[in-house]
Amino acid sequence: MTVMPADLSGIDVRAEIERLRKERNAVILAHYYQRPELQDLADFVGDSLELSRKAAETDADVIAFCGVKFMADTAKILSPNKIVVLPDINAGCSLEDSCPPEKFKAFREAHPDHIALTYINCSTEVKALSDIIVTSSSAETILQQIPADQKIIFGPDRHLGGYLSRKFNREMLLWPGVCIVHEAFSETELLKLKAQHPGAPIAAHPECPPHIVDHADYVGSTSGILQYAATIPQDTLIVATEPHIIHQMQLSIPNKTFIGAPGADGNCNCNICPYMALNTLEKLYVALRDLTPRVEIEEPLRLAAKKSLDRMLEMASGTIGKGDLGSR
């Protein structure tokens, strides 16, 4: 756990982060769901896998990942020789928490004729137990390459899995995990908002439940939603995902209005990820100063997890054959 100094009042935290970035030869990554001040000072802002791949391509010695634990773990899987720090080690993920490795292993063993198509929002151990990792942006491309007669387990997000199952008419065994943020959106409040802004399209992340996705004009990843916002002719967009992505929308498309989809009572902050919110400028400063909390992964586990990530990258680029998709 990060131990905060008793008093940072005499420290220019931003200036110290800049100094340490150079001194440590560090690259700072920020997910779209991070606080605006973290996004603004990051070297790269984006989706979790995109950030890890960009960091791996740099000559940085240190990766400071402003995101959640599974994202920092992915960065370490792809960059084993770099130091990876996470500002708050308690920044977890409800989807990762929903899928304990020992239970996932037992589930796999109970269905030996199924391959495991697993969302990247999971632990390193679950990645190691999986056949193919997917992201919200690559899942459709990958699913379409899997033979129709191949049985599939999809986890840990039942909403993303259900969306794919409905769209492609593919039966899948779904692990019952959900994202607590996307689960919190209210259909009633969304329809009220839609009535207040007639003509405004809705963009939704596929982690949302069906009663939200069914009202969306566009369904896609965070980067996909950002691209959609730039291409629509309308000047207002309702956004059904974690609202900190709106910061990037406002920076890149300042002439449009973006409205976050509401939670249950229309006013709650339940659509803000409590895990992402744990990271702060002060914690980032301490992480760069002390190079802790540090992500460490034992090499056999890292290699096992990397295999399912590599398979995803191969399939997303179309370089793997259907004959390679048998169950484990």
C-alpha positions as CSV (number, residue, x, y, z in Angstrom):
1,M,0.0,0.0,0.0
2,T,1.2,3.5,-0.8
3,V,2.3,5.4,2.4
4,M,1.6,9.1,2.0
5,P,4.0,11.6,3.6
6,A,2.3,13.5,6.5
7,D,2.5,16.9,4.7
8,L,3.0,17.7,1.0
9,S,2.0,21.3,1.4
10,G,5.5,22.6,0.8
11,I,6.0,20.6,-2.4
12,D,5.1,21.6,-5.9
13,V,3.8,18.1,-6.8
14,R,3.5,18.7,-10.6
15,A,7.1,20.1,-10.8
16,E,8.4,17.1,-8.8
17,I,6.6,14.7,-11.1
18,E,8.2,16.4,-14.1
19,R,11.6,16.2,-12.4
20,L,11.2,12.5,-11.5
21,R,9.9,11.7,-14.9
22,K,13.2,12.8,-16.4
23,E,15.4,11.5,-13.5
24,R,13.8,8.0,-13.6
25,N,13.5,7.9,-17.4
26,A,9.8,7.2,-16.8
27,V,6.8,7.1,-19.1
28,I,3.5,8.1,-17.5
29,L,0.3,6.3,-18.7
30,A,-3.3,7.4,-17.9
31,H,-6.4,5.5,-18.8
32,Y,-9.4,7.5,-20.1
33,Y,-11.2,7.0,-16.8
34,Q,-8.5,8.7,-14.7
35,R,-8.9,12.2,-13.2
36,P,-8.4,15.0,-15.7
37,E,-5.2,16.3,-14.0
38,L,-3.6,12.8,-14.4
39,Q,-4.7,12.6,-18.1
40,D,-3.2,16.1,-18.7
41,L,0.3,15.2,-17.5
42,A,0.5,11.7,-19.0
43,D,2.7,10.9,-21.9
44,F,0.0,8.7,-23.3
45,V,-3.8,8.6,-22.6
46,G,-5.9,5.7,-23.9
47,D,-7.3,2.2,-23.5
48,S,-5.5,-0.2,-21.2
49,L,-3.9,-2.5,-23.8
50,E,-3.1,0.4,-26.2
51,L,-1.2,2.1,-23.3
52,S,0.8,-1.0,-22.4
53,R,1.8,-1.6,-26.0
54,K,2.9,2.0,-26.4
55,A,4.9,1.9,-23.2
56,A,6.6,-1.3,-24.4
57,E,7.8,0.5,-27.5
58,T,9.5,3.3,-25.6
59,D,13.0,3.2,-24.1
60,A,11.7,4.1,-20.7
61,D,13.1,2.4,-17.6
62,V,10.0,3.0,-15.6
63,I,6.3,2.8,-16.4
64,A,4.0,4.7,-14.1
65,F,0.5,3.4,-14.9
66,C,-2.4,5.6,-13.8
67,G,-5.1,3.0,-14.1
68,V,-6.0,-0.1,-12.2
69,K,-4.1,-3.2,-11.1
70,F,-4.8,-5.5,-14.1
71,M,-3.7,-2.7,-16.4
72,A,-0.4,-2.3,-14.7
73,D,0.0,-6.1,-14.6
74,T,-0.5,-6.2,-18.4
75,A,2.2,-3.5,-18.8
76,K,4.5,-5.7,-16.8
77,I,3.6,-8.8,-18.9
78,L,4.6,-6.9,-22.1
79,S,7.6,-5.1,-20.5
80,P,9.2,-7.5,-18.1
81,N,12.5,-5.6,-18.0
82,K,10.9,-2.3,-17.1
83,I,9.9,-1.2,-13.6
84,V,6.1,-0.8,-13.4
85,V,4.5,1.2,-10.6
86,L,0.9,1.8,-9.8
87,P,0.1,5.0,-7.7
88,D,-2.4,3.1,-5.5
89,I,-2.0,-0.7,-5.3
90,N,-5.6,-0.9,-4.1
91,A,-6.9,0.3,-7.4
92,G,-8.6,-2.9,-8.4
93,C,-11.5,-3.8,-10.7
94,S,-14.9,-5.4,-9.9
95,L,-14.6,-7.6,-13.0
96,E,-11.2,-9.0,-11.8
97,D,-12.6,-9.5,-8.3
98,S,-15.6,-11.4,-9.7
99,C,-13.4,-14.1,-11.2
100,P,-11.0,-15.7,-8.7
101,P,-8.4,-17.9,-10.5
102,E,-9.2,-21.0,-8.5
103,K,-12.9,-20.8,-9.4
104,F,-12.2,-20.0,-13.0
105,K,-9.8,-23.0,-13.2
106,A,-12.5,-25.3,-11.8
107,F,-15.0,-23.9,-14.3
108,R,-12.7,-24.6,-17.2
109,E,-12.0,-28.1,-16.0
110,A,-15.8,-28.7,-15.8
111,H,-16.1,-27.7,-19.5
112,P,-13.0,-29.2,-21.2
113,D,-14.5,-28.9,-24.7
114,H,-14.7,-25.2,-24.4
115,I,-12.0,-22.6,-25.2
116,A,-11.8,-19.6,-22.8
117,L,-12.3,-16.3,-24.5
118,T,-11.5,-13.9,-21.7
119,Y,-11.9,-10.1,-21.4
120,I,-8.6,-8.3,-20.5
121,N,-10.2,-7.0,-17.3
122,C,-9.0,-10.0,-15.3
123,S,-6.0,-11.1,-13.2
124,T,-2.7,-12.3,-14.6
125,E,-3.6,-15.8,-13.2
126,V,-6.9,-15.9,-15.1
127,K,-5.1,-14.7,-18.3
128,A,-2.7,-17.6,-17.8
129,L,-5.7,-20.0,-17.6
130,S,-7.3,-18.6,-20.8
131,D,-6.8,-19.4,-24.5
132,I,-7.4,-15.9,-26.0
133,I,-7.7,-12.5,-24.3
134,V,-10.0,-9.9,-25.9
135,T,-10.5,-6.2,-25.5
136,S,-13.8,-4.4,-26.1
137,S,-12.3,-3.2,-29.4
138,S,-10.9,-6.6,-30.6
139,A,-13.6,-9.0,-29.3
140,E,-15.8,-8.9,-32.4
141,T,-12.9,-9.4,-34.8
142,I,-11.6,-12.3,-32.8
143,L,-15.0,-14.0,-32.2
144,Q,-15.7,-14.0,-36.0
145,Q,-12.5,-16.1,-36.5
146,I,-13.6,-18.9,-34.1
147,P,-15.3,-21.8,-35.8
148,A,-19.0,-21.9,-35.3
149,D,-18.9,-25.4,-33.8
150,Q,-16.2,-24.4,-31.2
151,K,-17.8,-24.1,-27.7
152,I,-16.8,-21.0,-25.8
153,I,-16.5,-19.8,-22.3
154,F,-16.6,-16.0,-22.0
155,G,-15.6,-14.2,-18.8
156,P,-15.5,-12.3,-16.6
157,D,-18.0,-9.7,-18.0
158,R,-21.4,-11.3,-18.7
159,H,-22.7,-8.0,-20.3
160,L,-19.9,-7.9,-22.9
161,G,-20.2,-11.6,-23.5
162,G,-24.0,-11.3,-23.8
163,Y,-23.7,-8.4,-26.3
164,L,-21.4,-10.5,-28.5
165,S,-23.6,-13.5,-28.2
166,R,-26.7,-11.6,-29.3
167,K,-24.9,-9.7,-32.1
168,F,-23.3,-12.8,-33.6
169,N,-25.9,-15.4,-32.6
170,R,-23.2,-17.4,-30.8
171,E,-24.1,-19.4,-27.7
172,M,-21.5,-19.0,-25.0
173,L,-21.1,-19.9,-21.3
174,L,-20.9,-16.6,-19.6
175,W,-19.1,-16.0,-16.3
176,P,-21.4,-13.9,-14.1
177,G,-19.1,-10.8,-13.5
178,V,-20.1,-7.2,-14.1
179,C,-18.5,-3.8,-14.0
180,I,-20.0,-1.9,-11.0
181,V,-19.8,1.4,-13.0
182,H,-21.6,0.3,-16.1
183,E,-24.1,-1.7,-14.1
184,A,-25.2,1.5,-12.3
185,F,-26.7,3.3,-15.3
186,S,-30.4,3.8,-15.1
187,E,-32.6,3.1,-18.1
188,T,-35.4,5.4,-16.7
189,E,-32.9,8.3,-16.2
190,L,-31.3,7.7,-19.5
191,L,-34.7,8.0,-21.3
192,K,-35.4,11.2,-19.4
193,L,-32.1,12.6,-20.5
194,K,-32.8,11.5,-24.1
195,A,-36.2,13.4,-23.9
196,Q,-34.4,16.5,-22.7
197,H,-32.0,16.3,-25.7
198,P,-34.0,15.1,-28.7
199,G,-31.8,14.1,-31.5
200,A,-28.8,13.5,-29.4
201,P,-27.3,10.0,-30.0
202,I,-26.2,7.7,-27.3
203,A,-22.8,6.0,-27.2
204,A,-22.5,3.1,-24.8
205,H,-19.7,0.8,-23.7
206,P,-20.5,-2.9,-24.2
207,E,-19.9,-3.5,-20.5
208,C,-23.3,-1.8,-20.0
209,P,-26.3,-4.1,-19.4
210,P,-28.8,-4.8,-22.3
211,H,-31.4,-2.2,-21.1
212,I,-28.7,0.5,-21.7
213,V,-27.1,-1.0,-24.8
214,D,-30.4,-1.4,-26.5
215,H,-30.9,2.4,-26.5
216,A,-27.5,3.1,-27.9
217,D,-26.8,4.5,-31.4
218,Y,-23.2,3.3,-31.1
219,V,-21.7,0.5,-28.9
220,G,-17.9,0.3,-28.6
221,S,-14.8,0.6,-26.6
222,T,-13.6,3.8,-25.0
223,S,-11.4,4.7,-27.9
224,G,-14.2,3.8,-30.3
225,I,-16.6,6.1,-28.4
226,L,-14.1,8.9,-28.7
227,Q,-13.8,8.3,-32.5
228,Y,-17.6,8.2,-32.8
229,A,-17.9,11.5,-31.0
230,A,-15.7,13.1,-33.6
231,T,-17.6,11.8,-36.6
232,I,-21.3,12.4,-35.7
233,P,-23.0,15.5,-37.2
234,Q,-24.9,16.2,-34.0
235,D,-23.5,18.8,-31.5
236,T,-24.6,16.8,-28.4
237,L,-23.7,13.2,-27.4
238,I,-24.9,11.2,-24.4
239,V,-22.1,9.0,-23.1
240,A,-22.8,5.8,-21.2
241,T,-19.4,4.9,-19.8
242,E,-17.2,6.2,-17.0
243,P,-17.5,10.0,-17.4
244,H,-13.9,10.9,-17.2
245,I,-13.6,10.0,-20.9
246,I,-15.5,13.3,-21.5
247,H,-12.4,15.2,-20.6
248,Q,-10.6,13.9,-23.7
249,M,-13.7,14.5,-25.8
250,Q,-13.8,18.1,-24.7
251,L,-10.1,18.6,-25.4
252,S,-10.3,17.1,-28.9
253,I,-13.8,18.3,-29.9
254,P,-14.5,21.5,-28.0
255,N,-17.4,22.7,-30.1
256,K,-19.6,19.8,-29.0
257,T,-21.5,19.0,-25.8
258,F,-21.0,15.7,-24.0
259,I,-23.4,14.5,-21.3
260,G,-22.7,11.6,-19.0
261,A,-25.4,9.0,-18.7
262,P,-27.0,9.2,-15.2
263,G,-27.1,6.7,-12.4
264,A,-30.1,5.5,-10.4
265,D,-31.3,8.8,-9.1
266,G,-30.0,11.0,-11.9
267,N,-27.6,12.7,-9.6
268,C,-25.4,10.1,-7.9
269,N,-21.7,9.7,-8.6
270,C,-22.1,5.9,-9.0
271,N,-21.0,6.2,-12.6
272,I,-17.5,7.2,-11.5
273,C,-15.2,4.3,-11.0
274,P,-14.2,4.2,-7.3
275,Y,-11.0,2.2,-8.1
276,M,-9.8,4.6,-10.8
277,A,-10.5,7.5,-8.4
278,L,-7.9,6.1,-5.9
279,N,-5.0,7.4,-8.0
280,T,-4.0,11.0,-7.4
281,L,-1.2,13.4,-8.4
282,E,0.3,13.0,-4.9
283,K,0.3,9.2,-5.1
284,L,1.9,9.4,-8.5
285,Y,4.6,11.6,-7.1
286,V,5.3,9.2,-4.3
287,A,5.3,6.2,-6.7
288,L,7.9,7.9,-8.9
289,R,9.9,9.0,-6.0
290,D,10.0,5.6,-4.2
291,L,9.4,3.3,-7.2
292,T,6.7,1.6,-5.2
293,P,4.1,0.2,-5.2
294,R,5.8,-2.0,-7.8
295,V,4.2,-4.7,-9.9
296,E,6.1,-8.0,-9.9
297,I,5.1,-11.2,-11.7
298,E,6.9,-14.5,-11.5
299,E,8.3,-15.4,-14.9
300,P,6.4,-18.7,-15.5
301,L,3.1,-16.9,-14.7
302,R,4.1,-14.0,-16.9
303,L,4.9,-16.2,-19.9
304,A,1.7,-18.2,-19.5
305,A,-0.4,-15.0,-19.4
306,K,1.5,-13.6,-22.3
307,K,0.6,-16.5,-24.5
308,S,-3.1,-15.6,-24.4
309,L,-2.3,-12.0,-25.0
310,D,-0.1,-12.9,-28.0
311,R,-2.9,-15.0,-29.4
312,M,-5.2,-12.0,-29.2
313,L,-2.7,-9.7,-31.0
314,E,-2.2,-12.3,-33.7
315,M,-6.0,-12.8,-34.3
316,A,-6.7,-9.1,-34.1
317,S,-4.2,-8.7,-37.0
318,G,-5.5,-11.7,-38.8
319,T,-2.2,-13.7,-38.6
320,I,-3.6,-16.9,-36.9
321,G,-5.4,-19.7,-38.6
322,K,-8.7,-21.2,-37.6
323,G,-7.0,-24.5,-37.2
324,D,-5.0,-23.1,-34.2
325,L,-8.2,-22.5,-32.2
326,G,-8.7,-25.9,-30.5
327,S,-9.5,-26.1,-26.8
328,R,-6.6,-26.2,-24.4
